[in-house]
């Protein structure tokens, strides 16, 4: 049983990394947006904007979140878990991997710097 959990966790980590770092070709990339405080990680497993986003930042958020949701759905189907469970686990992992000084959203919905 523990092997299955380890494999699931590894698979989820790899899937999350591939989505977290696939910012696409845009004028601003994900890491730059995070460093500038324009986007942050939410407990839901998706990106959000700590302050009102520009159209460019909104586009980045939409692009990344669309890719994340597709990947989460693949993982959910593969491991036989509900999408909400995968999203929550991905959110926990993304927040844990967030660099100090970048924004994260608390479970209460507040934006704070890690």
N, C-alpha and C positions, 0 to 999 in steps of 0.2 A: 504494500500500500504506500509506504514512504517513497519508493522508487517512482511510482506513478505521480505523486505530488511533486517530486523533484523534477521529473520530466515536464510536467505541466508548467511549473514555475520557470524552468529554463526556456521552454517554448514561448511562454508569455513574455519573458524578458527579451528574447531575440526579436519577437514580433514588435514589441514596444520600441525597441531601439531603432528598428528599421523605419518606423513611423515617426519617432521623435526627431530623427535627424534627416528626414526627407522634406526639406523645406521647399523644394522645387526651385525653379529659376524665377525669382522675383527681385525687385529692386532692394527689398530688405529680406534677409533670411531669418530663420527662426532664432538662431543664437543671438544675432544682433538685436532683434526685437526684444528678446528676454533681457539682454544686458542693458538695454535702454529703458526697461520698465514698461514697455508697450504691451506685452503679453505675459501671462503667467499660467501656471498649471492649476487646474481645478481638481477637487476630489472626485469629480465625475469621470476623470480620465481624458478630459478634453482641455483645450486652451480657452482662455478667456481674456478679457481686456480689463486691467485694473482701473483704467480711466477711459473716457469716450475715445474710441479708435478712429483713426483716419480711414478713408476708403481703402488705402493700401494695406493697412493693418487688418481691417475687416476681411479683406480678400485673403490675406495670409492665414488668418484664423479659420476661415471657411475651408480653405484648401487643405490645411493640416487636419482639421477635425473630420472632414469627409474621408480622408485617407485612414485616419485612426479608426473611425467607425467601421469601415470596410474590413480592416484588419481584425478588429475586435469581434466582428461577426464571424469571420473565418475561424478565429480561435474558439469562440463559443461553440460553433458547430463541431469543430474537431474534437473538443474535449467534453462535449455534451453538457455544458453549463449554460445558464441563462446569460444573456448579453449584459444585464445589469451587474452580475457578479464579475464578469471580465472587465467591465468599465471601472468598477470600484477597485479591483486589484491593480489595474493599469494606473489609475489615479494615485494609489498609494505608492507604487513604484516610481512614477514620474515625479511626485513630490519628494520622495526620498533622494532621487538623483538630481534634483534642482540645486544649482549652485548657490552658495551663500550670496545674499544681496539681490537675488532674483525674486520675483513675486510668486507667491502661492496663495491659494484661496483656502481659508479655514472651513471646517465643516459648517460653521455658522454663516458662511458667505462673505466674510471680511477678507480683504486683500491685505497681506502682510509680506514684508521682506523676510526671506528665510535667513 
